[in-house]
Amino acid sequence: MPRAATETFAARNRGPKPSLPHPAISQRFGTMAAVACFFCTVSANAQNSDAIAESEPEQIEAATEADTDPYADAVPFPRTVQLSDIEFGPAPPPLLAQLGSEPDWTELDFYQHSILREEFEKLLTQVYSAENPSWTDCVQILPDRARILRQSNWPAAGWYELMFRRADNTEPANVARYWTPPFKLRPPIDSAKPLADLHILVDPGHIGGEFARTEGRWYQIGNQNQPVMEGEMSLRVARILERDLALLGARVSLSRERNAPVTPHRPSDLMDEAREYSLRRAKTTNPLLPRSQIEALSYKFFYLNSEIRARTAIVNQQLQPDLALCLHFNAEAWGNPNRPRFKRSNHYHILVNGCYSRDELAEDDHRLEMMLRLLQRVHYYELGMANAMSRSMARETRLPPMAYNTPNARKVGTDPGVWARDLLANRTFLCPVIFFEPYIMNNREVHDRVQEGEYPGLREFNGIFKKNIYQEYADSITTGLVNYFRAQRR
């Protein structure tokens, strides 16, 4: 996005920053008091990781969601950077994600000498890269350092150099985080409250209400049936989790409290950004783009980008949770929302962050955000929690796991229901993020269960007695979390 539009949106959306001693922490995190909790000292015995929990993380191994992917149309990136490509004139506007802001590479200064070369390469290759290495144009790995391209469309901007930790360094390593890794939590005083001292963000996906049709997450069969709206369904699950997790000792925050946007912006506010982004993608200076194209993109910017970035600002600057639970319901193409097509399939899957494509890593802010997750070792904790909740979700819902067959996701770990994918929320929330996608909303049984609402006890569906769908969803998460943290906090 051209610099003018980017700076305009960033200035409106970011708000005032707290004053902190270093710009890296000042931009991403909250107050001076929060700095003290960033530096999580890790056992010097960990030779391959500075953030290994009490139970060793599962071995990282190489290995399709219905929501619109906001990065499916990322700007293509030249496959190689040659010295002859370097220009020494004025810098062009950087390549940025939709409504992204120009990256500050000094944010990585706090991670100097914090990670071994072998671990850095393993995470980059086996988790954060698509299965065909997608990082080779923008990252160079040398024996003692990684070189990260600062601006992908202007190599003259140079490289950020991240120094690796020496293998013979036995001093405890410090990793800048605002969240507390599970292994740092003390055993709970009350065994009935295994989630004590844990701050959990519950993020109800989408918006719902009058915006459900705009998002395309709405359908209705006849005037006598209730509409099926993902935003409202996810908020129902969030409120159940808010109650149940609090009873288990957790402090719980919701990213939205009602079926309305968090962002103050509306599509009409984002027309200029949509126009300039379209011009950049089209590589043209012709301002006479079809108005319908600009309006369609401005709506997408509103509900897929501005909304999530507004939540991101609250999560990272104010709430600073220890983990985030992003709640969604899956769906398959249903055609006309007034005469939807039912699907026989019904399944679940859980996502952790990873599998960045080459075009996604070409976006400079996208690349920095990936590096922050890698260097904070978020993956180990995401994978452990996701595996525990996948097991409980399979038992509670009786749903089979879904398997991706597209390049925008890759298999991680051994649980068949857990995959890595790069989504805006699970990249920009700077804590472990577990992203849930159970149920197919346009499956006939799911539709029937939505019509029944939040009933008490059990009701019969296709010969099986089941809880209401919202309680069942919440219980599958709660059980997995309790199992995971009880094991970690012995």
ROVEX-772587 format. One record per residue (C-alpha): residue in three letters; x, y, z. Coordinates in steps of 0.2 Angstrom, whole numbers, plus 5000, padded with zeros to 4 digits. Example, Ala and Ser with C-alpha at 12.3 -4.5 7.8 and 13.67 -1.06 7.14 Angstrom:
BEGIN
ala506249785039ser506849955036
This chain:
BEGIN
met500050005000pro500750174996arg501550265011ala500150405012ala498750285014thr499650175026glu500150315037thr498350385036phe497550225042ala498950185055ala498750355063arg496850335065asn496950155071arg498550145082gly498150275095pro499350345107lys500850235112pro501450225130ser503150285134leu504450155135pro506350145135his506450065118pro505450085102ala505349895099ile504449875116ser503550045115gln502649995099arg502149825103phe501849825121gly501049925135thr501750015150met503450015159ala502749895172ala502449775158val504249775153ala504749675169cys503749525164phe504449525146phe506049445151cys505649265155thr507249175161val507349005154ser508348855160ala510148855154asn510048665151ala508948695136gln510248675122asn509048675107ser507748805114asp507648945126ala505748915130ile505448725132ala504048695144glu504048565158ser503548435145glu504548435130pro503648505114glu503148375101gln504448355087ile504148485073glu503748395057ala503448435039ala501848395033thr495348705021glu494448835029ala492848915022asp493249095028thr493949215015asp495749225017pro496249405018tyr498049365011ala497549264996asp497849404985ala499549464993val500649554981pro501749434971phe503649454975pro505049434963arg505849254966thr507649314968val508549474972gln510049514962leu511349654965ser510849724948asp509149754955ile509749874968glu509150054965phe509950194974gly508650324970pro507150374981ala506450224990pro504750164984pro503350134996pro503549975005leu502549815001leu501349805016ala499849695020gln498149765019leu497949905031gly499749865037ser500949995044glu502750015040pro503849895051asp505149955064trp506449825063thr507249885079glu505849775087leu506949635084asp508449705094phe507749625110tyr508049455103gln509849475099his510849315104ser509249235110ile509149085099leu510248955092arg510548945073glu509848765072glu508248805081phe507948965071glu508148865055lys507048725061leu505648835066leu505748945050thr505848785038gln504648665047val503348785054tyr503348955047ser503748925029ala502648845017glu503248665013asn504148724998pro505348845007ser504549015005trp505849125015thr507449105004asp507149274995cys507049375011val508049285024gln509849225023ile510549105037leu512449125040pro513449025053asp513249165066arg511749265061ala510149285050arg510049425038ile508249485035leu507749595021arg507049755027gln506149805011ser505749674998asn505449794984trp507049904987pro508549794992ala509549954994ala508649975011gly509849835017trp509649685029tyr509249675047glu510549565056leu510049455070met511449375079phe511249195085arg511549125102arg513149035104ala513048845108asp514248865122asn513349005130thr512648935147glu511949095153pro510049095154ala509249175139asn508049315140val506549325128ala505449475127arg503649435129tyr502149505138trp501349335141thr501849205153pro502449035146pro501448895155phe503048825163lys503348985172leu501648965181arg501648905199pro500548755204pro498848825208ile498448835227asp496748775224ser496648615214ala494948655209lys495548805200pro496948735188leu496848895177ala497249015192asp498449155187leu498049135169his497349275158ile496449205143leu495749315129val494149245120asp493949315103pro492249285095gly492549275077his491649395065ile490449525070gly488649465068gly487149575070glu486749695055phe488449655048ala488149465046arg487649475028thr489049595024glu490249465030gly489449325021arg489249225037trp487349215036tyr486049105029gln484149075032ile482948935027gly481249015026asn480449145037gln480049025050asn481848975054gln483149075064pro484549135053val486249055055met487449195059glu489249145063gly489649305073glu488149285084met488549095087ser490349125091leu489849265104arg488649135112val490149015114ala491249155121arg490049195135ile489949015140leu491849005141glu491949175150arg490849095164asp491648925164leu493448975163ala493249105177leu492548965188leu494148875185gly495149015191ala495649105175arg495449295172val494449305155ser494349445143leu493249455127ser493849545112arg492049605109glu490549605120arg489149625107asn488649595089ala489449755083pro491149805076val492649845087thr493349955074pro492650135073his492950135054arg491650085041pro491850045022ser491650225017asp493050275028leu494250155019met493950195001asp495550294999glu496550145006ala495650024995arg495950124980glu497750144983tyr498049964987ser497149914971leu498250034961arg499849954969arg499249784965ala498849824947lys500549914946thr499650064937thr499450244941asn497850254932pro496650314945leu495050274935leu494750094943pro492950034943arg492050104958ser491249934961gln492949854963ile493549994976glu491949974986ala492049784986leu493849794993ser493349935006tyr492049815013lys493349675014phe494549795022phe493149835035tyr492649665041leu494249565038asn495649695041ser495149855051glu494049745063ile495449625067arg496749755068ala495649855080arg495549705091thr497449675089ala497749845096ile496749815112val497449645114asn499249695113gln499249865121gln497949845134leu497449665138gln499049575135pro498349395139asp499349235141leu498449155127ala497049185115leu495549075109cys494849125092leu493149055090his492449015073phe491148895064asn491748825048ala490648815032glu490648755014ala490048854999trp488148875001gly487648974986asn486149084988pro485949125007asn484049125006arg484148944998pro485748875004arg486448704999phe486648585014lys488248485014arg488448305021ser490148345028asn490348395046his492148405054tyr493348505065his495048575064ile496148685075leu497448805068val499148875075asn500149005066gly501348955052cys501448905034tyr501849085027ser501849085008arg503249174998asp502049314993glu501549345011leu503349355017ala503649485003glu502549605013asp503749695025asp502649705040his502049525037arg503849465038leu504249565054glu502649495063met503149315058met504949345065leu504249405082arg503149245084leu504649135079leu505849225091gln504549215105arg504449025103val502549045102his502448885092tyr502948765106tyr501448815117glu500248835103leu500548665097gly500448585115met498848675119ala498048635102asn498448455103ala497648445120met496048535114ser495948435098arg495848275108ser494548345119met493548415104ala493548255095arg492848165110glu491548295115thr490948335097arg491148165089leu491748255074pro493148185062pro494648295059met494748395043ala496248375032tyr496948515021asn497448475003thr497848654998pro499548745000asn498948875012ala499148755027arg500348625033lys500248485045val501148515061gly501348385076thr500548215076asp498748255080pro497648245064gly496548395069val497948525071trp498648625056ala499748775054arg499048925044asp499449105043leu497849215047leu497849395053ala497249365070asn498449215074arg499849325067thr499549495075phe498949445093leu500749425101cys500349285112pro499949095109val498349095098ile497248935096phe496048955081phe494548845081glu493548785066pro492248655072tyr490648615063ile490048645046met488648775048asn487748725032asn487648545038arg485848495041glu486148435058val487048585063his485648695056asp484448595067arg485448615082val485648805080gln483748815079glu483548725096gly484648865104glu485448845121tyr484348715129pro484748625145gly485248445147leu485248335131arg484148315115glu484148185102phe484848215085asn485048075072gly484847945086ile486148025098phe485848135113lys486848295113lys487148445123asn486648615115ile487948655101tyr488648805111gln488948715127glu489748565118tyr490948685109ala491448775125asp491648605135ser492748535121ile493948685124thr493848695143thr494248515145gly495748525134leu496348675143val496148595160asn497048445154tyr498548535147phe498748655162arg498648525175ala500048425166gln501048585165arg500848645183arg501148485193
